[in-house]
Amino acid sequence: MAPLNLHLMASIFGILGTVGSFLVYLAPITTFYWIYKKKSTFQFPSLPYSVALFSAMLTLYYAFLKTNSMIIMAINALGILIETGYLVMFLIYTAPKSRIYTAKFLVIFNVLGFGVIVLSTCLIPNDVLRLQIVGWVTIVFGVGVYAAPLIVLKDVIKTKSVEFMSFSLSLSLTLCAILWFFHGLLIKDIFIAAPNVLGFIFGIVQMLMLFIYRKSTKKADLPEYSLSTTTVDVPVNSDTKVAVAVIDIHTQIQVKTVDAKKSSDTDDLENQIPEQGQPEDRSTNATT
């Protein structure tokens, strides 16, 4: 009866972990909907999505080598589709320089890197050793997925603002780490349980940052620049600062030109007044 209970509990945690992972995969949808509306990625990086895609590919390969891992295979296959969709949209709307960098990174990291791992491990005759090697590589990149949101941690501490940290994403990652840890523990798979220990720690760190700086966070509204009667929302970045500087310089030049023109018109008017008064002076002198 005990093994049955353990198997049942492992299945329950696996199903709950699958649901949680699905929600985590869907978390960036709001961000990419905003990118779609603005037709630009602005300063959003593609690295977290590339790492998440690579991790899903590795975990799918690990589950393929291991028997009785349909739950793990299903959620990671779905994750590959979702992350690929994110990256395709990123490549469509990002700047040309960022598009080239992202495309090169995907080819080198996600295609060639994954291909090298698959081909090199297929040459290992021992199935158990092959599974262990792939498992350890999976651990490394699994931790990378949990650590990806910590990229903004430096900015959070510097600005004392958690505006760009998602509470729902941090909470989902923390819950997923707990669920998959117990699933790996119950099925006695260290390569499933181990990365989720660090994932839980990283999730707690994110939650602490959100708790510490939530009161000092100020809503950062995008500055609005009025052009005639049209109001445009402009994201704050280096390109915006340059553009605003050019607009400001151009505005100052126009103002100075208008002032100079007004001054010139005033001088001409003052010069015309004596000229208009000269005939009167002459007539007066003649009458005298």
Secondary structure, DSSP 4 states (H G I P E B T S, - for coil): -HHHHHHHHHHHHHHHHHHHHHHHHHTTHHHHHHHHHHT--TT--SHHHHHHHHHHHHHHHHHHHSSS-HHHHHHHHHHHHHHHHHHHHHHHHS-HHHHHHHHHHIIIIIIIIHHHHHHHHHT-S-HHHHHHHHHHHHHHHHHHHHHGGGGGHHHHHHHT--TTS-HHHHHHHHHHHHHHHHHHHHTT-HHHHHHHHHHHHHHHHHHHHHHHHTTT----PPPEEEETTEEEE---SHHHHHHHHHHHHHHHHHHHHHHHHHHHHHHHHHHHHHHHHHHHHHHHHHH-
